[in-house]
Amino acid sequence: MINQDINLYKEKLLLSEKQESTIKQYLKYIEEFCLVENIQSKEDINQEKLISYKSYLENKYKTKTVNIKLIIINNF
């Protein structure tokens, strides 16, 4: 199910004329989030999982990277 949502998001990015490299990066961030937080559908995404993922990111990345990834996921 989540793959269908990701494909729809990819189409949205293509229509907004994002660069192919940008689209790949955005999708990579979303897929990483889904893997780490065991997201099976968009309905699984909630504030609790976003907070959990943020904590996970803060242990691995600089603040700027964390913020970029969270912005992209929120946009998704």
PDB file of N, H, CA, C and O in Angstrom:
ATOM      1  N   MET A   1       0.808  -1.201   0.000  1.00  0.00           N
ATOM      2  CA  MET A   1       0.000   0.000   0.000  1.00  0.00           C
ATOM      3  C   MET A   1       0.851   1.263   0.000  1.00  0.00           C
ATOM      4  O   MET A   1       0.581   2.214  -0.734  1.00  0.00           O
ATOM      5  N   ILE A   2       1.876   1.253   0.832  1.00  0.00           N
ATOM      6  H   ILE A   2       2.095   0.480   1.428  1.00  0.00           H
ATOM      7  CA  ILE A   2       2.694   2.461   0.916  1.00  0.00           C
ATOM      8  C   ILE A   2       3.403   2.718  -0.411  1.00  0.00           C
ATOM      9  O   ILE A   2       3.652   3.869  -0.769  1.00  0.00           O
ATOM     10  N   ASN A   3       3.729   1.656  -1.138  1.00  0.00           N
ATOM     11  H   ASN A   3       3.528   0.721  -0.847  1.00  0.00           H
ATOM     12  CA  ASN A   3       4.391   1.843  -2.431  1.00  0.00           C
ATOM     13  C   ASN A   3       3.506   2.616  -3.402  1.00  0.00           C
ATOM     14  O   ASN A   3       3.994   3.419  -4.197  1.00  0.00           O
ATOM     15  N   GLN A   4       2.232   2.371  -3.332  1.00  0.00           N
ATOM     16  H   GLN A   4       1.835   1.719  -2.687  1.00  0.00           H
ATOM     17  CA  GLN A   4       1.293   3.110  -4.183  1.00  0.00           C
ATOM     18  C   GLN A   4       1.295   4.590  -3.803  1.00  0.00           C
ATOM     19  O   GLN A   4       1.288   5.456  -4.678  1.00  0.00           O
ATOM     20  N   ASP A   5       1.304   4.878  -2.514  1.00  0.00           N
ATOM     21  H   ASP A   5       1.310   4.175  -1.804  1.00  0.00           H
ATOM     22  CA  ASP A   5       1.349   6.271  -2.047  1.00  0.00           C
ATOM     23  C   ASP A   5       2.657   6.946  -2.465  1.00  0.00           C
ATOM     24  O   ASP A   5       2.669   8.117  -2.846  1.00  0.00           O
ATOM     25  N   ILE A   6       3.743   6.202  -2.390  1.00  0.00           N
ATOM     26  H   ILE A   6       3.734   5.251  -2.081  1.00  0.00           H
ATOM     27  CA  ILE A   6       5.040   6.745  -2.790  1.00  0.00           C
ATOM     28  C   ILE A   6       5.047   7.041  -4.288  1.00  0.00           C
ATOM     29  O   ILE A   6       5.577   8.065  -4.718  1.00  0.00           O
ATOM     30  N   ASN A   7       4.466   6.157  -5.070  1.00  0.00           N
ATOM     31  H   ASN A   7       4.035   5.326  -4.720  1.00  0.00           H
ATOM     32  CA  ASN A   7       4.388   6.398  -6.518  1.00  0.00           C
ATOM     33  C   ASN A   7       3.541   7.621  -6.845  1.00  0.00           C
ATOM     34  O   ASN A   7       3.874   8.378  -7.756  1.00  0.00           O
ATOM     35  N   LEU A   8       2.462   7.818  -6.117  1.00  0.00           N
ATOM     36  H   LEU A   8       2.192   7.203  -5.377  1.00  0.00           H
ATOM     37  CA  LEU A   8       1.635   9.012  -6.327  1.00  0.00           C
ATOM     38  C   LEU A   8       2.416  10.276  -5.965  1.00  0.00           C
ATOM     39  O   LEU A   8       2.318  11.298  -6.643  1.00  0.00           O
ATOM     40  N   TYR A   9       3.186  10.186  -4.893  1.00  0.00           N
ATOM     41  H   TYR A   9       3.265   9.356  -4.342  1.00  0.00           H
ATOM     42  CA  TYR A   9       4.013  11.319  -4.483  1.00  0.00           C
ATOM     43  C   TYR A   9       5.075  11.612  -5.546  1.00  0.00           C
ATOM     44  O   TYR A   9       5.359  12.773  -5.840  1.00  0.00           O
ATOM     45  N   LYS A  10       5.652  10.566  -6.114  1.00  0.00           N
ATOM     46  H   LYS A  10       5.421   9.623  -5.874  1.00  0.00           H
ATOM     47  CA  LYS A  10       6.637  10.740  -7.179  1.00  0.00           C
ATOM     48  C   LYS A  10       6.010  11.466  -8.366  1.00  0.00           C
ATOM     49  O   LYS A  10       6.624  12.366  -8.940  1.00  0.00           O
ATOM     50  N   GLU A  11       4.814  11.084  -8.728  1.00  0.00           N
ATOM     51  H   GLU A  11       4.315  10.353  -8.262  1.00  0.00           H
ATOM     52  CA  GLU A  11       4.108  11.763  -9.821  1.00  0.00           C
ATOM     53  C   GLU A  11       3.895  13.242  -9.509  1.00  0.00           C
ATOM     54  O   GLU A  11       4.057  14.105 -10.372  1.00  0.00           O
ATOM     55  N   LYS A  12       3.533  13.511  -8.275  1.00  0.00           N
ATOM     56  H   LYS A  12       3.401  12.810  -7.574  1.00  0.00           H
ATOM     57  CA  LYS A  12       3.343  14.901  -7.851  1.00  0.00           C
ATOM     58  C   LYS A  12       4.650  15.692  -7.989  1.00  0.00           C
ATOM     59  O   LYS A  12       4.645  16.840  -8.434  1.00  0.00           O
ATOM     60  N   LEU A  13       5.745  15.078  -7.611  1.00  0.00           N
ATOM     61  H   LEU A  13       5.749  14.145  -7.249  1.00  0.00           H
ATOM     62  CA  LEU A  13       7.049  15.741  -7.727  1.00  0.00           C
ATOM     63  C   LEU A  13       7.422  15.971  -9.186  1.00  0.00           C
ATOM     64  O   LEU A  13       7.961  17.021  -9.537  1.00  0.00           O
ATOM     65  N   LEU A  14       7.135  14.996 -10.026  1.00  0.00           N
ATOM     66  H   LEU A  14       6.697  14.144  -9.741  1.00  0.00           H
ATOM     67  CA  LEU A  14       7.411  15.145 -11.454  1.00  0.00           C
ATOM     68  C   LEU A  14       6.599  16.291 -12.046  1.00  0.00           C
ATOM     69  O   LEU A  14       7.108  17.073 -12.849  1.00  0.00           O
ATOM     70  N   LEU A  15       5.349  16.384 -11.649  1.00  0.00           N
ATOM     71  H   LEU A  15       4.935  15.749 -10.996  1.00  0.00           H
ATOM     72  CA  LEU A  15       4.493  17.463 -12.152  1.00  0.00           C
ATOM     73  C   LEU A  15       4.953  18.831 -11.674  1.00  0.00           C
ATOM     74  O   LEU A  15       4.726  19.839 -12.344  1.00  0.00           O
ATOM     75  N   SER A  16       5.590  18.863 -10.528  1.00  0.00           N
ATOM     76  H   SER A  16       5.773  18.044  -9.984  1.00  0.00           H
ATOM     77  CA  SER A  16       6.108  20.134 -10.015  1.00  0.00           C
ATOM     78  C   SER A  16       7.496  20.449 -10.577  1.00  0.00           C
ATOM     79  O   SER A  16       8.143  21.420 -10.185  1.00  0.00           O
ATOM     80  N   GLU A  17       7.930  19.597 -11.507  1.00  0.00           N
ATOM     81  H   GLU A  17       7.405  18.808 -11.825  1.00  0.00           H
ATOM     82  CA  GLU A  17       9.172  19.800 -12.254  1.00  0.00           C
ATOM     83  C   GLU A  17      10.429  19.769 -11.380  1.00  0.00           C
ATOM     84  O   GLU A  17      11.377  20.520 -11.607  1.00  0.00           O
ATOM     85  N   LYS A  18      10.416  18.901 -10.395  1.00  0.00           N
ATOM     86  H   LYS A  18       9.646  18.291 -10.211  1.00  0.00           H
ATOM     87  CA  LYS A  18      11.625  18.690  -9.587  1.00  0.00           C
ATOM     88  C   LYS A  18      12.651  17.935 -10.425  1.00  0.00           C
ATOM     89  O   LYS A  18      12.292  17.166 -11.316  1.00  0.00           O
ATOM     90  N   GLN A  19      13.899  18.155 -10.139  1.00  0.00           N
ATOM     91  H   GLN A  19      14.190  18.780  -9.415  1.00  0.00           H
ATOM     92  CA  GLN A  19      14.980  17.433 -10.806  1.00  0.00           C
ATOM     93  C   GLN A  19      14.916  15.948 -10.439  1.00  0.00           C
ATOM     94  O   GLN A  19      14.483  15.589  -9.344  1.00  0.00           O
ATOM     95  N   GLU A  20      15.346  15.103 -11.356  1.00  0.00           N
ATOM     96  H   GLU A  20      15.697  15.395 -12.245  1.00  0.00           H
ATOM     97  CA  GLU A  20      15.332  13.657 -11.108  1.00  0.00           C
ATOM     98  C   GLU A  20      16.143  13.289  -9.861  1.00  0.00           C
ATOM     99  O   GLU A  20      15.733  12.434  -9.077  1.00  0.00           O
ATOM    100  N   SER A  21      17.286  13.937  -9.688  1.00  0.00           N
ATOM    101  H   SER A  21      17.619  14.632 -10.325  1.00  0.00           H
ATOM    102  CA  SER A  21      18.115  13.652  -8.513  1.00  0.00           C
ATOM    103  C   SER A  21      17.399  14.053  -7.214  1.00  0.00           C
ATOM    104  O   SER A  21      17.522  13.374  -6.195  1.00  0.00           O
ATOM    105  N   THR A  22      16.667  15.138  -7.264  1.00  0.00           N
ATOM    106  H   THR A  22      16.568  15.690  -8.092  1.00  0.00           H
ATOM    107  CA  THR A  22      15.897  15.596  -6.100  1.00  0.00           C
ATOM    108  C   THR A  22      14.800  14.593  -5.778  1.00  0.00           C
ATOM    109  O   THR A  22      14.588  14.243  -4.617  1.00  0.00           O
ATOM    110  N   ILE A  23      14.111  14.137  -6.800  1.00  0.00           N
ATOM    111  H   ILE A  23      14.283  14.421  -7.743  1.00  0.00           H
ATOM    112  CA  ILE A  23      13.033  13.165  -6.601  1.00  0.00           C
ATOM    113  C   ILE A  23      13.588  11.886  -5.988  1.00  0.00           C
ATOM    114  O   ILE A  23      13.000  11.343  -5.052  1.00  0.00           O
ATOM    115  N   LYS A  24      14.696  11.407  -6.496  1.00  0.00           N
ATOM    116  H   LYS A  24      15.174  11.847  -7.256  1.00  0.00           H
ATOM    117  CA  LYS A  24      15.311  10.192  -5.939  1.00  0.00           C
ATOM    118  C   LYS A  24      15.650  10.370  -4.469  1.00  0.00           C
ATOM    119  O   LYS A  24      15.428   9.474  -3.655  1.00  0.00           O
ATOM    120  N   GLN A  25      16.189  11.533  -4.139  1.00  0.00           N
ATOM    121  H   GLN A  25      16.370  12.261  -4.800  1.00  0.00           H
ATOM    122  CA  GLN A  25      16.558  11.797  -2.746  1.00  0.00           C
ATOM    123  C   GLN A  25      15.328  11.847  -1.850  1.00  0.00           C
ATOM    124  O   GLN A  25      15.324  11.265  -0.766  1.00  0.00           O
ATOM    125  N   TYR A  26      14.300  12.531  -2.292  1.00  0.00           N
ATOM    126  H   TYR A  26      14.303  13.005  -3.173  1.00  0.00           H
ATOM    127  CA  TYR A  26      13.054  12.615  -1.519  1.00  0.00           C
ATOM    128  C   TYR A  26      12.478  11.228  -1.277  1.00  0.00           C
ATOM    129  O   TYR A  26      12.076  10.900  -0.161  1.00  0.00           O
ATOM    130  N   LEU A  27      12.440  10.427  -2.315  1.00  0.00           N
ATOM    131  H   LEU A  27      12.766  10.694  -3.222  1.00  0.00           H
ATOM    132  CA  LEU A  27      11.876   9.079  -2.184  1.00  0.00           C
ATOM    133  C   LEU A  27      12.738   8.216  -1.271  1.00  0.00           C
ATOM    134  O   LEU A  27      12.220   7.386  -0.523  1.00  0.00           O
ATOM    135  N   LYS A  28      14.024   8.408  -1.331  1.00  0.00           N
ATOM    136  H   LYS A  28      14.445   9.082  -1.939  1.00  0.00           H
ATOM    137  CA  LYS A  28      14.932   7.677  -0.435  1.00  0.00           C
ATOM    138  C   LYS A  28      14.627   8.022   1.027  1.00  0.00           C
ATOM    139  O   LYS A  28      14.580   7.135   1.880  1.00  0.00           O
ATOM    140  N   TYR A  29      14.424   9.295   1.309  1.00  0.00           N
ATOM    141  H   TYR A  29      14.463  10.016   0.616  1.00  0.00           H
ATOM    142  CA  TYR A  29      14.106   9.717   2.674  1.00  0.00           C
ATOM    143  C   TYR A  29      12.785   9.104   3.146  1.00  0.00           C
ATOM    144  O   TYR A  29      12.676   8.653   4.286  1.00  0.00           O
ATOM    145  N   ILE A  30      11.810   9.093   2.286  1.00  0.00           N
ATOM    146  H   ILE A  30      11.898   9.459   1.360  1.00  0.00           H
ATOM    147  CA  ILE A  30      10.504   8.544   2.651  1.00  0.00           C
ATOM    148  C   ILE A  30      10.592   7.042   2.868  1.00  0.00           C
ATOM    149  O   ILE A  30      10.013   6.510   3.815  1.00  0.00           O
ATOM    150  N   GLU A  31      11.308   6.366   1.999  1.00  0.00           N
ATOM    151  H   GLU A  31      11.779   6.798   1.230  1.00  0.00           H
ATOM    152  CA  GLU A  31      11.460   4.920   2.144  1.00  0.00           C
ATOM    153  C   GLU A  31      12.213   4.569   3.416  1.00  0.00           C
ATOM    154  O   GLU A  31      11.886   3.585   4.080  1.00  0.00           O
ATOM    155  N   GLU A  32      13.221   5.364   3.760  1.00  0.00           N
ATOM    156  H   GLU A  32      13.487   6.163   3.220  1.00  0.00           H
ATOM    157  CA  GLU A  32      13.964   5.147   4.996  1.00  0.00           C
ATOM    158  C   GLU A  32      13.026   5.295   6.205  1.00  0.00           C
ATOM    159  O   GLU A  32      13.040   4.469   7.117  1.00  0.00           O
ATOM    160  N   PHE A  33      12.232   6.334   6.196  1.00  0.00           N
ATOM    161  H   PHE A  33      12.220   7.005   5.454  1.00  0.00           H
ATOM    162  CA  PHE A  33      11.269   6.544   7.275  1.00  0.00           C
ATOM    163  C   PHE A  33      10.318   5.354   7.397  1.00  0.00           C
ATOM    164  O   PHE A  33      10.071   4.860   8.497  1.00  0.00           O
ATOM    165  N   CYS A  34       9.795   4.904   6.276  1.00  0.00           N
ATOM    166  H   CYS A  34       9.996   5.305   5.382  1.00  0.00           H
ATOM    167  CA  CYS A  34       8.846   3.771   6.285  1.00  0.00           C
ATOM    168  C   CYS A  34       9.501   2.502   6.818  1.00  0.00           C
ATOM    169  O   CYS A  34       8.875   1.729   7.542  1.00  0.00           O
ATOM    170  N   LEU A  35      10.743   2.295   6.462  1.00  0.00           N
ATOM    171  H   LEU A  35      11.252   2.922   5.873  1.00  0.00           H
ATOM    172  CA  LEU A  35      11.465   1.117   6.935  1.00  0.00           C
ATOM    173  C   LEU A  35      11.731   1.190   8.439  1.00  0.00           C
ATOM    174  O   LEU A  35      11.454   0.243   9.175  1.00  0.00           O
ATOM    175  N   VAL A  36      12.264   2.307   8.876  1.00  0.00           N
ATOM    176  H   VAL A  36      12.489   3.076   8.278  1.00  0.00           H
ATOM    177  CA  VAL A  36      12.625   2.466  10.289  1.00  0.00           C
ATOM    178  C   VAL A  36      11.392   2.400  11.190  1.00  0.00           C
ATOM    179  O   VAL A  36      11.436   1.796  12.262  1.00  0.00           O
ATOM    180  N   GLU A  37      10.301   3.017  10.758  1.00  0.00           N
ATOM    181  H   GLU A  37      10.265   3.507   9.888  1.00  0.00           H
ATOM    182  CA  GLU A  37       9.101   3.090  11.590  1.00  0.00           C
ATOM    183  C   GLU A  37       8.034   2.051  11.211  1.00  0.00           C
ATOM    184  O   GLU A  37       6.907   2.103  11.702  1.00  0.00           O
ATOM    185  N   ASN A  38       8.401   1.116  10.339  1.00  0.00           N
ATOM    186  H   ASN A  38       9.317   1.074   9.940  1.00  0.00           H
ATOM    187  CA  ASN A  38       7.492   0.046   9.934  1.00  0.00           C
ATOM    188  C   ASN A  38       6.147   0.584   9.433  1.00  0.00           C
ATOM    189  O   ASN A  38       5.084   0.173   9.898  1.00  0.00           O
ATOM    190  N   ILE A  39       6.221   1.495   8.492  1.00  0.00           N
ATOM    191  H   ILE A  39       7.084   1.829   8.114  1.00  0.00           H
ATOM    192  CA  ILE A  39       5.031   2.109   7.909  1.00  0.00           C
ATOM    193  C   ILE A  39       4.561   1.245   6.744  1.00  0.00           C
ATOM    194  O   ILE A  39       5.319   0.982   5.810  1.00  0.00           O
ATOM    195  N   GLN A  40       3.321   0.813   6.806  1.00  0.00           N
ATOM    196  H   GLN A  40       2.706   1.027   7.564  1.00  0.00           H
ATOM    197  CA  GLN A  40       2.748  -0.019   5.752  1.00  0.00           C
ATOM    198  C   GLN A  40       1.788   0.767   4.854  1.00  0.00           C
ATOM    199  O   GLN A  40       1.555   0.395   3.704  1.00  0.00           O
ATOM    200  N   SER A  41       1.242   1.847   5.389  1.00  0.00           N
ATOM    201  H   SER A  41       1.431   2.149   6.323  1.00  0.00           H
ATOM    202  CA  SER A  41       0.341   2.705   4.623  1.00  0.00           C
ATOM    203  C   SER A  41       0.417   4.117   5.211  1.00  0.00           C
ATOM    204  O   SER A  41       0.928   4.321   6.313  1.00  0.00           O
ATOM    205  N   LYS A  42      -0.096   5.068   4.461  1.00  0.00           N
ATOM    206  H   LYS A  42      -0.511   4.902   3.567  1.00  0.00           H
ATOM    207  CA  LYS A  42      -0.060   6.449   4.965  1.00  0.00           C
ATOM    208  C   LYS A  42      -0.831   6.589   6.270  1.00  0.00           C
ATOM    209  O   LYS A  42      -0.525   7.457   7.087  1.00  0.00           O
ATOM    210  N   GLU A  43      -1.816   5.747   6.460  1.00  0.00           N
ATOM    211  H   GLU A  43      -2.064   5.042   5.796  1.00  0.00           H
ATOM    212  CA  GLU A  43      -2.605   5.797   7.693  1.00  0.00           C
ATOM    213  C   GLU A  43      -1.772   5.440   8.930  1.00  0.00           C
ATOM    214  O   GLU A  43      -2.138   5.787  10.053  1.00  0.00           O
ATOM    215  N   ASP A  44      -0.659   4.751   8.714  1.00  0.00           N
ATOM    216  H   ASP A  44      -0.361   4.469   7.802  1.00  0.00           H
ATOM    217  CA  ASP A  44       0.234   4.400   9.831  1.00  0.00           C
ATOM    218  C   ASP A  44       1.061   5.579  10.313  1.00  0.00           C
ATOM    219  O   ASP A  44       1.640   5.535  11.398  1.00  0.00           O
ATOM    220  N   ILE A  45       1.117   6.619   9.519  1.00  0.00           N
ATOM    221  H   ILE A  45       0.646   6.655   8.638  1.00  0.00           H
ATOM    222  CA  ILE A  45       1.936   7.782   9.874  1.00  0.00           C
ATOM    223  C   ILE A  45       1.176   8.639  10.879  1.00  0.00           C
ATOM    224  O   ILE A  45       0.051   9.072  10.631  1.00  0.00           O
ATOM    225  N   ASN A  46       1.816   8.870  12.012  1.00  0.00           N
ATOM    226  H   ASN A  46       2.730   8.518  12.214  1.00  0.00           H
ATOM    227  CA  ASN A  46       1.215   9.697  13.051  1.00  0.00           C
ATOM    228  C   ASN A  46       2.310  10.466  13.781  1.00  0.00           C
ATOM    229  O   ASN A  46       3.501  10.270  13.538  1.00  0.00           O
ATOM    230  N   GLN A  47       1.887  11.329  14.665  1.00  0.00           N
ATOM    231  H   GLN A  47       0.919  11.489  14.863  1.00  0.00           H
ATOM    232  CA  GLN A  47       2.842  12.180  15.376  1.00  0.00           C
ATOM    233  C   GLN A  47       3.832  11.360  16.202  1.00  0.00           C
ATOM    234  O   GLN A  47       5.014  11.696  16.274  1.00  0.00           O
ATOM    235  N   GLU A  48       3.358  10.305  16.810  1.00  0.00           N
ATOM    236  H   GLU A  48       2.398  10.032  16.752  1.00  0.00           H
ATOM    237  CA  GLU A  48       4.220   9.447  17.623  1.00  0.00           C
ATOM    238  C   GLU A  48       5.364   8.858  16.780  1.00  0.00           C
ATOM    239  O   GLU A  48       6.516   8.839  17.213  1.00  0.00           O
ATOM    240  N   LYS A  49       5.035   8.386  15.589  1.00  0.00           N
ATOM    241  H   LYS A  49       4.099   8.402  15.238  1.00  0.00           H
ATOM    242  CA  LYS A  49       6.063   7.806  14.719  1.00  0.00           C
ATOM    243  C   LYS A  49       7.013   8.875  14.198  1.00  0.00           C
ATOM    244  O   LYS A  49       8.207   8.624  14.037  1.00  0.00           O
ATOM    245  N   LEU A  50       6.492  10.051  13.937  1.00  0.00           N
ATOM    246  H   LEU A  50       5.522  10.255  14.067  1.00  0.00           H
ATOM    247  CA  LEU A  50       7.359  11.140  13.497  1.00  0.00           C
ATOM    248  C   LEU A  50       8.335  11.554  14.598  1.00  0.00           C
ATOM    249  O   LEU A  50       9.504  11.825  14.326  1.00  0.00           O
ATOM    250  N   ILE A  51       7.863  11.601  15.814  1.00  0.00           N
ATOM    251  H   ILE A  51       6.913  11.381  16.035  1.00  0.00           H
ATOM    252  CA  ILE A  51       8.734  11.947  16.946  1.00  0.00           C
ATOM    253  C   ILE A  51       9.785  10.869  17.159  1.00  0.00           C
ATOM    254  O   ILE A  51      10.952  11.166  17.412  1.00  0.00           O
ATOM    255  N   SER A  52       9.365   9.628  17.055  1.00  0.00           N
ATOM    256  H   SER A  52       8.417   9.387  16.849  1.00  0.00           H
ATOM    257  CA  SER A  52      10.298   8.510  17.178  1.00  0.00           C
ATOM    258  C   SER A  52      11.369   8.579  16.099  1.00  0.00           C
ATOM    259  O   SER A  52      12.556   8.392  16.369  1.00  0.00           O
ATOM    260  N   TYR A  53      10.940   8.847  14.890  1.00  0.00           N
ATOM    261  H   TYR A  53       9.976   8.999  14.671  1.00  0.00           H
ATOM    262  CA  TYR A  53      11.887   8.930  13.779  1.00  0.00           C
ATOM    263  C   TYR A  53      12.828  10.114  13.960  1.00  0.00           C
ATOM    264  O   TYR A  53      14.014  10.021  13.646  1.00  0.00           O
ATOM    265  N   LYS A  54      12.312  11.206  14.457  1.00  0.00           N
ATOM    266  H   LYS A  54      11.349  11.281  14.713  1.00  0.00           H
ATOM    267  CA  LYS A  54      13.151  12.375  14.699  1.00  0.00           C
ATOM    268  C   LYS A  54      14.255  12.030  15.698  1.00  0.00           C
ATOM    269  O   LYS A  54      15.406  12.424  15.510  1.00  0.00           O
ATOM    270  N   SER A  55      13.916  11.310  16.739  1.00  0.00           N
ATOM    271  H   SER A  55      12.981  10.990  16.892  1.00  0.00           H
ATOM    272  CA  SER A  55      14.923  10.891  17.721  1.00  0.00           C
ATOM    273  C   SER A  55      15.975   9.999  17.077  1.00  0.00           C
ATOM    274  O   SER A  55      17.170  10.131  17.342  1.00  0.00           O
ATOM    275  N   TYR A  56      15.515   9.101  16.237  1.00  0.00           N
ATOM    276  H   TYR A  56      14.544   8.994  16.022  1.00  0.00           H
ATOM    277  CA  TYR A  56      16.426   8.218  15.508  1.00  0.00           C
ATOM    278  C   TYR A  56      17.395   9.050  14.661  1.00  0.00           C
ATOM    279  O   TYR A  56      18.602   8.809  14.676  1.00  0.00           O
ATOM    280  N   LEU A  57      16.865  10.021  13.929  1.00  0.00           N
ATOM    281  H   LEU A  57      15.884  10.217  13.916  1.00  0.00           H
ATOM    282  CA  LEU A  57      17.695  10.860  13.070  1.00  0.00           C
ATOM    283  C   LEU A  57      18.686  11.705  13.862  1.00  0.00           C
ATOM    284  O   LEU A  57      19.836  11.867  13.454  1.00  0.00           O
ATOM    285  N   GLU A  58      18.242  12.238  14.982  1.00  0.00           N
ATOM    286  H   GLU A  58      17.308  12.107  15.314  1.00  0.00           H
ATOM    287  CA  GLU A  58      19.099  13.122  15.781  1.00  0.00           C
ATOM    288  C   GLU A  58      20.333  12.400  16.304  1.00  0.00           C
ATOM    289  O   GLU A  58      21.351  13.030  16.593  1.00  0.00           O
ATOM    290  N   ASN A  59      20.245  11.093  16.424  1.00  0.00           N
ATOM    291  H   ASN A  59      19.418  10.581  16.190  1.00  0.00           H
ATOM    292  CA  ASN A  59      21.396  10.308  16.869  1.00  0.00           C
ATOM    293  C   ASN A  59      22.370  10.000  15.740  1.00  0.00           C
ATOM    294  O   ASN A  59      23.466   9.494  15.983  1.00  0.00           O
ATOM    295  N   LYS A  60      21.971  10.307  14.498  1.00  0.00           N
ATOM    296  H   LYS A  60      21.081  10.718  14.301  1.00  0.00           H
ATOM    297  CA  LYS A  60      22.795   9.955  13.349  1.00  0.00           C
ATOM    298  C   LYS A  60      23.247  11.140  12.509  1.00  0.00           C
ATOM    299  O   LYS A  60      24.292  11.075  11.861  1.00  0.00           O
ATOM    300  N   TYR A  61      22.471  12.225  12.512  1.00  0.00           N
ATOM    301  H   TYR A  61      21.623  12.277  13.038  1.00  0.00           H
ATOM    302  CA  TYR A  61      22.703  13.315  11.569  1.00  0.00           C
ATOM    303  C   TYR A  61      22.745  14.668  12.258  1.00  0.00           C
ATOM    304  O   TYR A  61      22.338  14.825  13.409  1.00  0.00           O
ATOM    305  N   LYS A  62      23.251  15.633  11.515  1.00  0.00           N
ATOM    306  H   LYS A  62      23.582  15.506  10.580  1.00  0.00           H
ATOM    307  CA  LYS A  62      23.243  17.019  11.986  1.00  0.00           C
ATOM    308  C   LYS A  62      21.818  17.561  11.913  1.00  0.00           C
ATOM    309  O   LYS A  62      20.974  17.032  11.189  1.00  0.00           O
ATOM    310  N   THR A  63      21.568  18.610  12.662  1.00  0.00           N
ATOM    311  H   THR A  63      22.253  19.040  13.250  1.00  0.00           H
ATOM    312  CA  THR A  63      20.235  19.208  12.764  1.00  0.00           C
ATOM    313  C   THR A  63      19.674  19.597  11.397  1.00  0.00           C
ATOM    314  O   THR A  63      18.491  19.378  11.138  1.00  0.00           O
ATOM    315  N   LYS A  64      20.480  20.155  10.542  1.00  0.00           N
ATOM    316  H   LYS A  64      21.441  20.333  10.752  1.00  0.00           H
ATOM    317  CA  LYS A  64      20.014  20.585   9.221  1.00  0.00           C
ATOM    318  C   LYS A  64      19.484  19.393   8.419  1.00  0.00           C
ATOM    319  O   LYS A  64      18.438  19.495   7.777  1.00  0.00           O
ATOM    320  N   THR A  65      20.188  18.285   8.453  1.00  0.00           N
ATOM    321  H   THR A  65      21.037  18.202   8.974  1.00  0.00           H
ATOM    322  CA  THR A  65      19.766  17.080   7.736  1.00  0.00           C
ATOM    323  C   THR A  65      18.480  16.527   8.329  1.00  0.00           C
ATOM    324  O   THR A  65      17.577  16.126   7.594  1.00  0.00           O
ATOM    325  N   VAL A  66      18.394  16.503   9.643  1.00  0.00           N
ATOM    326  H   VAL A  66      19.128  16.829  10.240  1.00  0.00           H
ATOM    327  CA  VAL A  66      17.179  16.041  10.316  1.00  0.00           C
ATOM    328  C   VAL A  66      15.988  16.875   9.872  1.00  0.00           C
ATOM    329  O   VAL A  66      14.937  16.330   9.531  1.00  0.00           O
ATOM    330  N   ASN A  67      16.145  18.179   9.874  1.00  0.00           N
ATOM    331  H   ASN A  67      16.998  18.621  10.150  1.00  0.00           H
ATOM    332  CA  ASN A  67      15.050  19.073   9.492  1.00  0.00           C
ATOM    333  C   ASN A  67      14.622  18.871   8.042  1.00  0.00           C
ATOM    334  O   ASN A  67      13.429  18.861   7.740  1.00  0.00           O
ATOM    335  N   ILE A  68      15.584  18.713   7.156  1.00  0.00           N
ATOM    336  H   ILE A  68      16.553  18.721   7.401  1.00  0.00           H
ATOM    337  CA  ILE A  68      15.251  18.493   5.745  1.00  0.00           C
ATOM    338  C   ILE A  68      14.454  17.203   5.580  1.00  0.00           C
ATOM    339  O   ILE A  68      13.439  17.178   4.883  1.00  0.00           O
ATOM    340  N   LYS A  69      14.914  16.143   6.219  1.00  0.00           N
ATOM    341  H   LYS A  69      15.738  16.163   6.785  1.00  0.00           H
ATOM    342  CA  LYS A  69      14.204  14.856   6.095  1.00  0.00           C
ATOM    343  C   LYS A  69      12.780  14.954   6.656  1.00  0.00           C
ATOM    344  O   LYS A  69      11.842  14.409   6.073  1.00  0.00           O
ATOM    345  N   LEU A  70      12.629  15.629   7.756  1.00  0.00           N
ATOM    346  H   LEU A  70      13.391  16.071   8.229  1.00  0.00           H
ATOM    347  CA  LEU A  70      11.290  15.751   8.359  1.00  0.00           C
ATOM    348  C   LEU A  70      10.371  16.617   7.501  1.00  0.00           C
ATOM    349  O   LEU A  70       9.177  16.336   7.398  1.00  0.00           O
ATOM    350  N   ILE A  71      10.900  17.641   6.902  1.00  0.00           N
ATOM    351  H   ILE A  71      11.870  17.870   6.986  1.00  0.00           H
ATOM    352  CA  ILE A  71      10.093  18.492   6.012  1.00  0.00           C
ATOM    353  C   ILE A  71       9.586  17.666   4.832  1.00  0.00           C
ATOM    354  O   ILE A  71       8.415  17.755   4.462  1.00  0.00           O
ATOM    355  N   ILE A  72      10.452  16.881   4.258  1.00  0.00           N
ATOM    356  H   ILE A  72      11.403  16.809   4.559  1.00  0.00           H
ATOM    357  CA  ILE A  72      10.059  16.048   3.115  1.00  0.00           C
ATOM    358  C   ILE A  72       9.003  15.034   3.523  1.00  0.00           C
ATOM    359  O   ILE A  72       8.029  14.828   2.798  1.00  0.00           O
ATOM    360  N   ILE A  73       9.182  14.406   4.663  1.00  0.00           N
ATOM    361  H   ILE A  73       9.973  14.573   5.252  1.00  0.00           H
ATOM    362  CA  ILE A  73       8.190  13.423   5.132  1.00  0.00           C
ATOM    363  C   ILE A  73       6.864  14.104   5.415  1.00  0.00           C
ATOM    364  O   ILE A  73       5.809  13.560   5.087  1.00  0.00           O
ATOM    365  N   ASN A  74       6.897  15.266   6.011  1.00  0.00           N
ATOM    366  H   ASN A  74       7.754  15.708   6.278  1.00  0.00           H
ATOM    367  CA  ASN A  74       5.658  15.996   6.266  1.00  0.00           C
ATOM    368  C   ASN A  74       4.962  16.390   4.961  1.00  0.00           C
ATOM    369  O   ASN A  74       3.734  16.385   4.876  1.00  0.00           O
ATOM    370  N   ASN A  75       5.741  16.720   3.975  1.00  0.00           N
ATOM    371  H   ASN A  75       6.739  16.724   4.044  1.00  0.00           H
ATOM    372  CA  ASN A  75       5.174  17.058   2.674  1.00  0.00           C
ATOM    373  C   ASN A  75       4.516  15.840   2.019  1.00  0.00           C
ATOM    374  O   ASN A  75       3.503  15.957   1.330  1.00  0.00           O
ATOM    375  N   PHE A  76       5.101  14.703   2.246  1.00  0.00           N
ATOM    376  H   PHE A  76       5.924  14.609   2.806  1.00  0.00           H
ATOM    377  CA  PHE A  76       4.561  13.451   1.726  1.00  0.00           C
ATOM    378  C   PHE A  76       3.184  13.194   2.311  1.00  0.00           C
ATOM    379  O   PHE A  76       2.558  12.182   1.994  1.00  0.00           O
TER     380      PHE A  76
END
